[in-house]
Amino acid sequence: MSASTNACLLGRERAGASFPAREMSFILDGGEGMTDYKERLRSLLTDPVFDLQARYYLDKEGMYRRGLAQASKIHKIVRENNLEHLEHCFLNTLLGDIAPTNLHDHVFVPCLRSLANDEQKERWLKKAENYEIIGCYAQTELAHGSNLHCLETTATYIPETDEFEIHTPTITATKWWIGCLGRTATHAVVFAQLLIGETRHGVFPFMVQVRDVNTHHPLSGVSVGDIGSKIGFHPVDNGYVSFDRVRIPRTDMLGRFAHVEKGGRFVKPPHAKLAYATMIFVRASLVFGAFNSLGRAATITTRYSALRRQFAPDKKSEERPVLDYLTQQYRILPLIATAYACQFTGQYMMNLATSLFSGMSSGNLDSLPEVHATSSGLKSLVTTLTCDGIEVLRRACGGHGFSAFSGLGHILGNALPTATVEGENYILTQQTTRYLLKSFQRAVGGEMLPGNLSYLNQCTELMTKKCPATGPADFLESGLQLEAYRCRAASLLYNTSVSLQNEISAGHSQADAWNRSLLHVHATSNAHCSMTMLVNFLDKLDALHNDGTAPIGGSLNLVLKQLCDLFALFYMQQNAGEFVQCGYLSAAQLGMLNEQIRVLVSELRPNAVPLVDAMNFTDRELGSALGRYDGRVYETMLEWAHEEPLNRADVSQDIRSLLRSKL
């Protein structure tokens, strides 16, 4: 099949759109101005070093060096165009890849902004923004990740010299998995147990220099290096570091919220979780970034599925595009809907986090528990949906999905760490459910809860609700969808509360009761956060209608409503047991639900390519032979294969040796 034929096929797909794809891009980006802004920044990334094809022929060291070259070029662009730090970070997201310094830009610098006091910001922040120092976030250890309270690295106050002694007391205390540390970082924000005399005050962050800024050699007492090969994230030098009684000034404990005075008096933070404020911001960023990963994968698979032809209904007919088969639609279209839902929820999560950090600057910490719980649960759910979804999309490309040239393996490899970093996903849901249980008790006590917690005010009533649907089309009612998700969330939360009470009544300790209820705990968090995602999608529809961007009955509103319906109904189907168990759905209604999903994917099929076009990823950002905008799939596969170094290597002697060998 020729390139011109494929271009025509994609052209027909685009011509059949029921809505203007460009205007949908404005909606996804948050307005026409944001789309223009993104495209202005994107236009700065024209250097060949940003070509993603090159990564397919590189080893670990080559990808690291290429990543450094990209980071250097971006930093030059930032300087020449006088860009702010947030614009610098936004440029990084447009790479379509991960640079070794991403953790410096997205974690280390925000950490200084949120946890350093004014004097420390004066010392370090400008240097960090200008790459005079390069930093990392050294929290995880060889034997401890999510359980921060048991980190083993120590920071002991030495009153005689007014210093802290940073020490790695055991092998298992070695900092491990630290991005940007293996070869790149000169400094680290090290999380360590604060010891003053015989008293242990908990885990706090300390600024520790690990390498000389001129020679880049490790400092005395510091053992540092790269941890070796990984499944993905190849350009990033994840590293290890251990400290042999390294001394730092007392004033290098990040002291915005907690500090140690000269002589050893400890001034504790106003809230115990403030030391982890950076983690909240990073979790929010991971929720916001999910669209970038899932959306790119959906774009590649959808375009390829519109071009790839397999089987004909009879000998006289042409082969069909695989996107015309219901099984392919069922795999792809719900994940397009999920990508849209992730984008709207990501915007919501970043607004929550931004509001929290704005309040923190004036001492207002009221929203901290809610944002902590919400960022934990949404990070867990959204990154799980993203990783699982990318793998479904990769498999939907058949054999070519296994080729590196598809770009899907690279996208998946870079997404997989998000299910673990900043809190393993199953563990994070415990944070959310603890907050929900406390909120539930407040509601039981008569307090009227606002926002996404308001359903807890009617928990008893919701648990008696029955789905009123008498036919498939009834499931298109937004009120019914929202009621279903609220009933499920309320029922699971109530069951978790009862499970805990029963376990304690049976003589189990609080800790054992919690452990024996963990399956309930995980499901409760996911149910609440799924409801939150649906609420955000529905709120977006209302906002677009109210501001005139997508009025009811208009083409944009209609297709967005179809996507919202598909998102809501698909995950009702995927979690059907919970909706039936809570008493809301009957077995007969599940059949109606399944039928309506079939209708929705068929109705959305003509808009599949325009919907991913609206995500507005360039061929450079996709780095995929299969997902090209112009349809040159097979030509590109061959061209890139010709560039494979193995095809230019002389291996004849090796082959002759093999042929001559005797068993």
N, C-alpha and C positions, 0 to 999 in steps of 0.2 A: 504494500500500500504506500503510495507516494506521499511526500510532504504536502503537496498541494491538495491531495484528497483529504488528508487529515485536517488541514487548515480549513477546508470547506466544511468538514463535519463539525468542527468547533464553531465555525461561523454560523452554521445553522442552529446549533445549540444556543448561541448567544442571541441570534435573531428571534428565537422563540420565547425569550424572556417576557414574563408578564409585568415586570417592574424595571425601573431604571437602576442598573447595577451601580452606577456612580453615586447616586443618591443614597443607596444602601451603604456604600463605603463611608459616607458622611455620618450615617447613624452609628455604624460600628466604631468609628474613630472618636465620636463625641462631638461632631459638628464639622461643617465644611472647612472651617479655619484649622481644625486639628489635622484634617487630611492634607490640606495644603502645607501645613507646617511639617508633617511627616515626610512629604514628598520633597520639600526643600532640603531637609536634612539628608534624605536618601540620595539626592543628586550630588552630594559631596563625596559619596563612596564610589568613585569611578576608577580608582587605582587598580591595576591587575592583581595586587595582593589580596583583594577582596573576592576574587573569583573562586567559588567553592569547588569547582571541578578539580583544582590542584590537590585538594585534600585526599582524593582517592588513590593517589600514588605515593603517599608519604608514610614513613614509619613514625614511631612515637616521637623521636627527637625532631624529625622534620615537621611534624604538626605543631610541636611546641615552638620551634623557631619561627614557623610561619605565623603562629598566633602572636608572638612577640612583635613581628614585623607589622601585623595588623594593628596591634595596640599602639605601636610607635606612630604609625600613619594617622590613626584616629586622634592621638594626642596632638599631632601637628595640625590636623584639621581644627581641633578645638581651639588651639592657640591662634591660628590665622583668622578664624571667624569669631573669636571672642565669645565662645559659647559658655554657658553656665554649666555647673556640674550635672544638673538634671538632664540637660541637653546632651551632655557627654554620655550619660547612662542610656538615654534614648537611642543615641547612635549605636551603642553596643547591641541593642535589641534588633536593629536593622541589619546586622551583619549576616544573620542566618547561621551563625556559628558562635563558639565560645572562645574568647581570648583568655590567655593566662591571667591577665589583670582584671578580669570581670569581678572577681571577689574583692579586689581592692576598691573598685569603683562602686560596687553595689552593696558591700557589707562593711568593709573597713572604714571608708569615709563616712557613711551614715552612722556607724558606731561612734566615731569621734564627735559627730554632730549631736548625738543624743545622750552620750554618757560622759563626755569630757566637760570640765568646768571652763569658764571663760579664759583663765590663764593657760590652760592646757590647749585650748583651741588656738590661742595665739601662737603657741609653740609649734603645733603639729599640723593644724588643719590646712593652711595654705600650702605647706610643703607637700602634704598628701595630695591635694588637688593638682599641684604642679608636677607631680611625679618626682619630687626631690627625695621623697621617701616612698616606699611601696610597702603596703601592709596587708596583713591577713587576720583572720578571726580564729584564734586557737582555743577552741573549747573542747571538742571531742577528744577522747583518749583511747588508747588501744583497748582498754577493757570497759570503758564507760562512754555512752553517748547520750541517750535520752535522760538517764538518771543523773542529772547535774549535781544533785546534793552529795553524790558519792565520788565526785571527781577527786583524784588523789594528789594532783600537783599542789604544792603549798607555797604560800607567800607569808613568810614569817617576819614580823616586825623586829628590827634590831635597834633598840633604843640608844645604844652607845654611839652608833654612827648615823642614826635617823634614816635608816634604809630598810627596804624589804629584801629578803633573800628568797629568790625564786628557785624552787628545787623540785626535781623529779625523783621521788623516793623509791620507786619501784619500776620495773620494766613496764608493767601495765599502766603506769601513769604517763607514759610517753604520749604526747599529743600526736594524733593520727588522723588522716583524711583531710588535713587542713589545706584548702585550696589556695594557690598562689605562693605556698610556702616552700615547696620542694626545691626550686631553683631561683625564684623571683624575689620574694619579700625581703626587705631589710628590717622590718619591724613586725611585731605581732601584738595584738590585744590578747593577752593570756588570761584565761579564767582559772583561778586558783583558790584554794581554801585559805582564808585569812586567819592567821594565827597571831595572837598577841599574848605573850606569856603562855599560860596553860589553857587559854580560852580560844575555842574555835568559833568564829563568827559567821561562817558560811562562805559561799562562793562569790567572788567579786573580780572585776576586770582590771588588769594591770598592763601598762604599755611597756613592752620589753623589746629592746633592739637585739636582733639575732645575727645580723651581718653588717660588716663595715660598708658605709655608703660609697666609699671610693674604690676599695679593692673587691668588694662583694664577698669577701671571705668570712666564714663564721667567726663570731667573737669567742673569746675564751670562755670555756664552760658551757658552750652551746654545741650540741650535736644535732645536725639538721640535714635533711635530704629528701629525695622523692621516694614515694612508697611503691612505685612500680606500675605495671600495666593494669588497666581497668577495662570494664566492659564498654564504657563510653567516656565522654568528657575528655577526650584524648589530648587536646591542646593545653588543658589545665594541669599544672604541676602540683597535684595533691601531695602533701609532704608530711614528714614527721619531725618532731623536735623534742629533745629532752634537755634539762638544765641541771648543771652541777653547781649548786649554791651560787647562782648568779645574783649579784647585788644590783639593785636599782634604787634611785632616790625615792623617799617616801611620797613625794609629790607626783610620782608616775603612776599611782593608783588612780584610775579614772574617777574623778571626784565630784561629778555634778550632783549626785544624789546621796553618796556615802563617802566618807573619808576618815583617815586616821590623823589626829592632831599630833604635833611634836610631843614626844613623851609617851604616846601610846593610847591616848583616849580615842575610842571608836565612836564616830557619829553615824548612826545607822540611817538607812533610807526611810522616807515616809511611807513607802509601800514595798513589800518584800519582793515583788516581781519587777521592780524598776530596773534592776540590773540586767534583765532580759528584754528590755525595750527594743533593742536591735533585732532580736529574734522575731518579735511581733511584726516589725516592719518588713523583714525578709519573708516571713510567711505570707504577709499581704502581697508582697511582690511576686511570690510564687503563684498565688491565686490569679493575680493580674496577668502573669506571663503564660498561663496555661493556653490561652487562645492562640498565642504565637506558635506553640508547638502543635496542638491539635488542629488548628486552622491550616497550617502548612501541609500536614499529612492529609487532611481532607481535600485540599486543593489538588495535590498530586494524584491521589487515588480517583477522584471524581473526573478529572480531565482524562486520565488514562483510560478509565472505564467507559468514557464516551467514545473513545477511539478504538479500543481493543474489540475486535469482532471474533465471535466464536459461535459456530453452529448456525444452521438455517432451518426454518420450519419445513422446507421441502427442497428438492433438488433444483427447482427453478428460481428460488429466492436467494438473495444475498445473505451472508452471515449477519447476525444481529450484533449491535454493540452490547457488551456485557452489562452495561448500565440499564438496558431494557429488561433484564431479568429481575424478577421480584426479589430473589435471594440477594442479589447485589444491591438493589435499592434498600433492602432491609438492613444491610450492613453499613451502608454509607450515609443515607439521609438522616437517620437518627443522630449520627455523629456530627454531621453539619449543624443540626439543631443544637447539639450539646456544645459545640464550639461557640455558637452565638450566645448560648446561656452563660458559658464561661466568661465571655467578654463583658456581658452586662453585670455579672456578679463580681468580676475583677474590678470594674470601675467602682462598684459599690464598696468593695473591701478597701480599696485604696483611699476612697473618701473617708471611710471610718478611721483608718490609720492616720491619715493626714490631720483629721480633726483631733484625734487623740494627741498627736505630737504638738499640735498648735496649742492645745490646752495645757500640756505639760510645761510649755515654756512660761506659762503664767501660774503654774502650781496647781492647775485643775486636773485631778486624777480620777474624776468621777466615772469616766467611761472605760478606765483601764480593765476592770474585770470582764466587761462585755466584749471589748475588742480582743482581749486575750483569748477568751473562749471562742469567739466567732472566727478569729484568724486560725485557731487550732483546728476546729472542725472543718472549716471550708478548705484549708490547706490539705487536710487528709482526703476529703471527698473529691475535690477538683483534680488534684494530682493523680489520684487513683483512676478517675474517669479518663484522664488524659493519657496516662501510660497504657491502660487497657485498650483505649480507643485507637491509639496509634498502631498497636499490634494487630488489631482487627483490620485496620485499613491497609497495613502492610500485606497481610495474608490475602486481602481482597484483590491485590494486584497479581496474584498467581506467582509463577516462577520468577518473573522479573522483579517482584517485590523483595526477593532475596538478594538481588544485585545491589552492591553499594551504590551504583549509578542511579538507583531509584531515589536516593536521598532519604528514604524512610528509615533505614537502619541507623543512619546518623542522627536523624531527628529523635528516634526512640532512645538511642544511646545517651543523648543529652538530656532527655526527659526523665529517664529512669531514676537518676539520683534525687529528683524532687520528691519521690515517695519516701525518702529516708532523711534527707537533710533538714535541719531545723525541727527535728522531731519525727520519729518513725510513725507512720500513719495510724497504726492501731493504737499506739500509746497516746497520740495526740487526742484521739476521740475521748479519752478519759477526762481530759481537761474540760472539754465541752460539756460532757454529761454531768460532771460534778457541778458546773455552773447551772445547768438546767435543773438539777435536783434541788439546789438551793433556791432557785427562782420558783420552782414548783411549791416549795414550802412557804415562800412569801405569798404566793397566790392563794394557797390553802388558808393562810392567816388573814386573808381579806384584802391584801394589797392589790391594787389594779396595775398590772404590768403593761408597759407600752410596746409599740413596734412589733418586731418579730416574736416577742414573748407573749403577746396579747392573747394568743390561743389558749395559754395556760389558765386564763381567767374562766374559760368555759370547758375545762378539761373533762369534768363529769358528763356534761351535756354532749360533748364531741364523741365520747366513748359509746354513746347509745345511738349515734347517727347511723342511718342506712342509706346506701346509694340509691337515688331515685331513678336512675337510668332504666328506660324500658326499651331502648334501641341504641344502635351504635352511635348515631349522631348526637345523642344526649351527652356523650363524653366530650363534646366540643365546647360545652358550657364552662367558662373559666371559673365560675363559682363552684361548680361541682368538683373540678380538678383541685381547687384550693382547699375545699372542704375535705376531700379525700386525703390530701397530704397532711392536713392538720389533724385529722382523726388518727391517722397512722402514727404521727409524731407524739400525740397526746397519749395514745394507748401504750406505745413502747416505753415512754417515760414513766407512766404509771406502773407498768409491769416491772420495770427496773427498780422502782422504789419498793414495790411489794416483795420482789426477789431479795433485796437487801434485808428487809425487815424479817422475812422468813428465815434467811440464813442465820441472822443474829439470834432470832428466837430459838433456832435449833442448836444454839450453843457455840456457834463459830465466832471468832474474833472479827472486829471490823475489817481487818486486812484480808482475812480468809473469805469473809462474806463478799467483799468487793471482788476478789479474784474469782470466786465461784459465779459471779454475776457479770463477768466481763463481756460475754457474748451479747447480753442485753445492753450493756453500756455502749458497745461499739455500734449496735444497730440503732440505738436511740440518737446518738450524735449524727449518724448518717441521715436518719429520717428528718431531724430538725434542719440539717443543712441542705438537704434536697428541697425541703419546703422553702427555705430561704432563697435558693436559686430560682424556684418557680415564682416566688413573690417578686424577685428582682426583674424577671422577664416580664411579668404582668405589669409591674410599675413602669417599666420602660415603654411598653405599649401605651399605657395611659398618658405618660409624659409626652410622647410623640404625637398622640392625638390632641392633647391639650395645647401644645405649642404650634399646632398646624403642620408639623413636619410630615406626619403620616396619619391623616384623618381617617376615621372609620369609613370603610367602603373603598378607600383608595388602594392602588396596587401595592404600595409598600406595606400598608397595614395588613392587607389580606395575606401576603406571603409571610410576614412576621408572625401573624396569628397562627398560620399553619405550622410554622416552626415551633412556636410556643406550645401548641397543641401536641405536636409530635414529641417534643421533649417531655412534657407532662405524662403523656400516655405510655410512651416507651418505657420510662422508668417505673411507672405503675406496673407494667407487664413484667419487667425484670425483677421486681420485688413483689410479685403477686401474692406470695405466701403471707407477707406481712399485712397487706391490705385485706386479705380474706380473714386472717387470724384476728385482726382487730374488729372484725364483724361488719366492716363497711361494704365490702364487695361479696357477691355470691358467685358460685361457679358459673351460673348462666350469664352473669354480667361480664365475667372474664372473656367469654366467647364474643360478646358484643365489643368489648375493648379491643380484642385482637383484630376483629373485622375493621374497626375504625382506623387502627394503625395501618392496615393494608391499604385502605382508601387514601389515607394521608400520604404515604410514600408514593403511591401512584400519582396523586395530584401534584406532588412536589417534584416528580421526576423531570418535567420540562424545564424547571428552574434550577436544576442541580448545578450546572456549569456556571450560570450567572451568579448563583449564591456564593460559590467559592471565588469567582472573579471579584466579587464585591469585597472579599477579605483583603484584596489589594496587595498580594505578595508578588514580588518581581521574580523573574527567572533566576536572577542572581541570588536572591534570598532563599529560594527553594533548592537550588543546587541539584536539580533532578532532571534526568533524561526523560522520565515518564510524565512529568508535570508541566512540560513547556507550554507556554501560552500559545505558541504558533503550531503546536501539534507535531513537531519534528522529533517524534519519539524514536523510531527505529534508526533513522539516520544518525541521531545523536548517540545512541547506544553503540553503533559501529565506530563512529569517530572517536569516542572516548575509549573504546576497547583498543583501538590502534595506538593510543597513547600509553597503554599499559607497559611499564618498564620491562616486564618479563618477556614481552613480545620483541623487545630489542636486545635482550641479553643473549649472549652466545653460550648455550648450555649443551652444545653438541658433544663435547668431551664427557660431560657428566652422563649423558644418555648412553654414549658408547660404553662407558664403564659399567653402567647398569646392565646393558645387553650382554656384556661379556662375563658378568659375574656368574658364579656357579653356586647353586644352593648346596 
